[in-house]
């Protein structure tokens, strides 16, 4: 379960401005989500995972996944006792999925719809 339940949707325009240095020329953010300290950005070209590390979160690792490298994905909705929803992404030939948890502040169906739009092309 997320520590503080502060997962939430971010306005794509605000995310576009905040992460402009990561984006290619003409690349647009279509969805953005904050998960505790990490951020997921869905652009028109790729999925960017902003992974804040360490106690202070000053060290940041940026993962860039072109949609064509996502072989499949799964979403798991929240339940009665497990209040978190999950997104699992299988990247290329890596057998272990990238897993991210979403608290009830994020509509996991919205996340799934954005992924479907780009992965199923």
C-alpha positions as CSV (number, residue, x, y, z in Angstrom):
1,X,0.0,0.0,0.0
2,X,1.2,3.5,-0.6
3,X,2.6,5.2,2.4
4,X,0.6,8.4,2.4
5,X,-2.1,7.8,-0.3
6,X,-0.9,10.8,-2.3
7,X,-0.9,9.3,-5.7
8,X,-2.7,11.7,-8.0
9,X,-3.2,12.8,-11.6
10,X,-1.1,15.8,-12.8
11,X,-2.2,18.3,-15.4
12,X,-0.4,17.3,-18.6
13,X,0.4,21.0,-19.4
14,X,2.0,21.4,-16.0
15,X,4.0,18.1,-16.5
16,X,5.0,19.3,-20.0
17,X,6.5,22.5,-18.4
18,X,8.1,20.7,-15.4
19,X,9.8,18.0,-17.5
20,X,10.5,20.0,-20.6
21,X,14.2,19.1,-20.4
22,X,13.4,15.4,-20.9
23,X,11.2,15.8,-23.9
24,X,12.2,15.7,-27.5
25,X,11.3,18.4,-30.0
26,X,7.6,18.5,-30.5
27,X,7.0,15.7,-27.9
28,X,3.7,16.2,-26.0
29,X,2.7,14.8,-22.5
30,X,-0.8,13.3,-22.7
31,X,-1.0,11.9,-19.2
32,X,1.0,12.3,-15.9
33,X,0.7,10.6,-12.5
34,X,2.6,11.1,-9.3
35,X,3.0,7.9,-7.2
36,X,4.4,8.9,-3.8
37,X,7.7,10.3,-5.0
38,X,7.9,8.8,-8.5
39,X,6.2,10.2,-11.6
40,X,4.8,8.5,-14.8
41,X,4.7,10.5,-17.9
42,X,2.8,9.3,-21.0
43,X,3.9,11.2,-24.0
44,X,2.9,10.8,-27.6
45,X,6.2,8.9,-28.2
46,X,7.1,7.0,-25.0
47,X,6.5,6.3,-21.3
48,X,8.9,8.1,-19.0
49,X,9.3,6.9,-15.5
50,X,10.9,9.4,-13.1
51,X,12.3,7.4,-10.2
52,X,13.4,9.5,-7.2
53,X,15.9,7.7,-5.1
54,X,17.5,8.0,-1.7
55,X,16.1,9.6,1.5
56,X,16.0,13.1,0.1
57,X,14.9,12.2,-3.4
58,X,17.6,14.5,-4.9
59,X,19.0,11.7,-6.9
60,X,16.7,10.9,-9.8
61,X,16.8,8.2,-12.4
62,X,14.8,8.6,-15.7
63,X,13.6,5.5,-17.5
64,X,12.4,6.0,-21.1
65,X,10.3,3.2,-22.6
66,X,9.3,3.6,-26.3
67,X,5.8,2.2,-26.6
68,X,7.0,-0.4,-29.2
69,X,9.2,-2.0,-26.5
70,X,6.2,-2.8,-24.2
71,X,5.3,-6.3,-25.1
72,X,2.2,-6.4,-22.9
73,X,0.7,-4.8,-19.8
74,X,-1.7,-5.6,-17.0
75,X,-3.8,-3.5,-14.6
76,X,-5.1,-4.8,-11.3
77,X,-7.9,-2.9,-9.7
78,X,-8.1,-2.2,-6.0
79,X,-10.0,-4.6,-3.8
80,X,-11.7,-4.5,-0.4
81,X,-8.6,-5.1,1.7
82,X,-5.9,-4.2,-0.9
83,X,-6.6,-0.6,-1.6
84,X,-4.0,-0.2,-4.2
85,X,-4.3,-0.7,-8.0
86,X,-1.3,-1.9,-9.9
87,X,0.1,-1.4,-13.4
88,X,2.5,-4.0,-14.7
89,X,4.6,-3.5,-17.8
90,X,6.6,-6.1,-19.6
91,X,9.4,-4.5,-21.5
92,X,11.0,-6.2,-24.5
93,X,12.7,-9.4,-23.5
94,X,12.8,-8.7,-19.8
95,X,10.7,-11.5,-18.0
96,X,10.2,-9.4,-14.9
97,X,7.5,-6.7,-15.2
98,X,8.0,-3.1,-14.1
99,X,5.3,-2.7,-11.4
100,X,3.8,0.5,-10.1
101,X,1.2,0.9,-7.4
102,X,-1.6,3.5,-7.6
103,X,-3.8,4.5,-4.7
104,X,-7.4,5.3,-5.0
105,X,-6.6,8.9,-6.0
106,X,-5.9,7.6,-9.6
107,X,-8.3,6.0,-11.9
108,X,-6.4,2.9,-13.1
109,X,-8.9,2.6,-16.0
110,X,-7.7,6.0,-17.3
111,X,-4.1,4.8,-17.1
112,X,-5.0,1.6,-19.0
113,X,-6.8,3.7,-21.7
114,X,-3.8,5.8,-22.3
115,X,-1.5,2.8,-22.6
116,X,-4.0,1.1,-25.0
117,X,-4.0,4.1,-27.2
118,X,-0.2,3.9,-27.7
119,X,0.8,0.3,-27.3
120,X,-2.0,-1.2,-29.5
121,X,-1.0,0.9,-32.5
